[in-house]
Amino acid sequence: MIETFLSYLNQNSTITAMVNIGSMVLFFIGLFGLLTHRHILRIFISISIMEIAIFLFFIGSTFNKAFTAPIVEEGYTNIAVMNDPIPHALILTAIVIGMAVFALGVSFAIEYHKLTSRTDINEMNEMGES
Amino acid sequence: MNFKRDISTKTYSGFALSALLVLTILNVLLQNIPGKVERAGEKLLELNAQEGVANAVTTVVVYFRGFDTLGEIAVLFIAALGIGLMLSSHSKVPHKEESNFILQKASKLLFPVIMLFGVYVMIYGHLSPGGGFQGGVIIASGVLLLLISDQNFEIPHSVISALETFAGIAYVLIGLIGLVVLDRFLGNFLPHDISEMGMLFSGGIIPLVYIVVGIKVGSEMSLIVQNLIKRNDDD
């Protein structure tokens, strides 16, 4: 019973489905936070969570148990069974950019709070909309 | 106007929309059975062997997408510049709470080790998992440890600006030398023989470029961390 369950979990398709559905759940946790919270720092954190879900989805999309890491080493020289290096490189770029943009947003929020002592985006009325 | 009611209707409609999105994307995903998907990296892995670099991810980031990485570093620099403009003030105040004894002593012990590990990850980026971005961030975490343990520690601004300028100019210069010697920007003009794959000195310009990227990322992240910690709340 337990063995069959574990072997079911150990299949490629199960792991891919778990990563896909899990990253989507994480994405919608981020979206929920984005829609329900009005505090500016919480909005930035929600955007970061959505970003992380996308990273997870990209990395998990090329997962295969039979593949090795895309690094040539002794005993691992067969190119045909190596993992795809493109999502790894893309996500490496995206992580750094996401972190820099998050830090910039937080610094804007800190400066805005210092100037106006407000954090709620509903109370932002600098342009005089309503 | 009641903001609360307004938000909740928006939220409900947003969630109805997102549930639709979930169903659509799930449908698409469940039709994509792994194994049927074409791998885009097959050709890149074959090309990677010609450059004599063991780590294919490094080759993609630094060589095939080298110009893109230059743009990414520019984005990082602009973000660091924006944070510096936003948060830096003329009177840098030490933060109020003094750290405890254990943190003060342990940071002095750990800082060289963290720096050594960061430099190792940076230099061996073409042979093992790691590289300039990861090594730079590890070095910035060591600087963060010093910043939270010592109230009066401050990175000398001249050092940071010298490192950053050197790294940026070196990246562009390596690319331009490739343009002059070979036919394209960031051409691999140093010897890169496949028989040397796996050695420290292999891969031509690729390890050099990744070390340069590591210096730039490390200095910029350190600057960002320092600006966020040492901001002046009083004015």
Contacts between the chains, C-beta under 8 A, distances in Angstrom:
chain1	res1	chain2	res2	distance
A	12	B	34	5.8
A	12	B	35	7.6
A	13	B	33	6.8
A	13	B	34	6.5
A	16	B	34	5.1
A	17	B	29	7.8
A	17	B	30	7.6
A	20	B	29	5.0
A	21	B	26	7.4
A	24	B	22	6.5
A	24	B	25	6.6
A	24	B	26	7.4
A	28	B	18	6.0
A	28	B	22	6.8
A	31	B	14	7.6
A	31	B	18	5.8
A	32	B	15	7.7
A	35	B	10	7.1
A	35	B	11	4.9
A	35	B	14	4.8
A	35	B	15	7.4
A	36	B	7	7.6
A	36	B	11	5.7
A	38	B	7	7.2
A	61	B	37	8.0
A	62	B	39	7.7
A	63	B	34	7.7
A	64	B	34	6.5
A	64	B	35	7.8
A	69	B	129	7.4
A	70	B	41	7.2
A	70	B	45	6.5
A	70	B	48	8.0
A	70	B	55	7.2
A	70	B	56	3.8
A	70	B	57	6.0
A	71	B	54	5.5
A	71	B	55	4.9
A	71	B	56	6.8
A	71	B	57	7.9
A	71	B	127	7.8
A	71	B	128	7.0
A	71	B	129	7.1
A	72	B	49	7.3
A	72	B	54	4.6
A	72	B	55	8.0
A	72	B	56	7.7
A	72	B	197	6.2
A	72	B	198	7.2
A	73	B	54	6.6
A	73	B	198	7.1
A	74	B	198	7.8
A	79	B	42	7.6
A	79	B	45	4.7
A	79	B	46	6.2
A	79	B	49	7.2
A	80	B	42	8.0
A	82	B	41	7.9
A	82	B	45	5.6
A	82	B	56	7.1
A	83	B	41	7.8
A	84	B	39	5.0
A	84	B	40	6.5
A	84	B	41	3.7
A	84	B	42	8.0
A	85	B	41	5.0
A	85	B	44	6.3
A	85	B	45	6.9
A	85	B	48	7.7
A	85	B	56	4.1
A	85	B	57	4.7
A	85	B	59	7.7
A	85	B	60	5.1
A	86	B	40	5.4
A	86	B	41	4.8
A	86	B	44	6.8
A	86	B	60	6.4
A	88	B	57	4.7
A	88	B	60	7.8
A	89	B	57	5.3
A	89	B	60	4.0
A	89	B	61	4.7
A	89	B	65	6.6
A	92	B	57	7.0
A	92	B	61	6.0
A	92	B	131	7.8
A	92	B	133	6.1
A	93	B	61	7.1
A	93	B	65	7.9
A	93	B	68	7.2
A	93	B	69	7.2
A	93	B	72	5.4
A	95	B	133	7.9
A	96	B	72	6.5
A	96	B	76	6.3
A	96	B	133	5.5
A	96	B	217	7.2
A	97	B	72	6.3
A	97	B	75	5.8
A	97	B	76	7.4
A	100	B	75	6.6
A	100	B	76	5.0
A	100	B	79	3.7
A	100	B	80	7.3
A	100	B	224	7.6
A	101	B	79	6.4
A	103	B	79	6.5
A	103	B	83	5.9
A	103	B	224	5.4
A	103	B	228	7.0
A	104	B	79	4.7
A	104	B	82	5.0
A	104	B	83	5.8
A	104	B	86	7.9
A	106	B	228	7.5
A	107	B	82	7.1
A	107	B	83	4.5
A	107	B	86	4.3
A	107	B	87	5.2
A	107	B	227	7.4
A	107	B	228	7.0
A	108	B	86	6.3
A	110	B	86	7.4
A	110	B	87	6.7
A	110	B	231	6.9
A	111	B	86	4.8
A	111	B	87	6.9
A	114	B	233	7.2
A	122	B	3	5.1
A	122	B	7	7.8
A	130	B	1	7.8
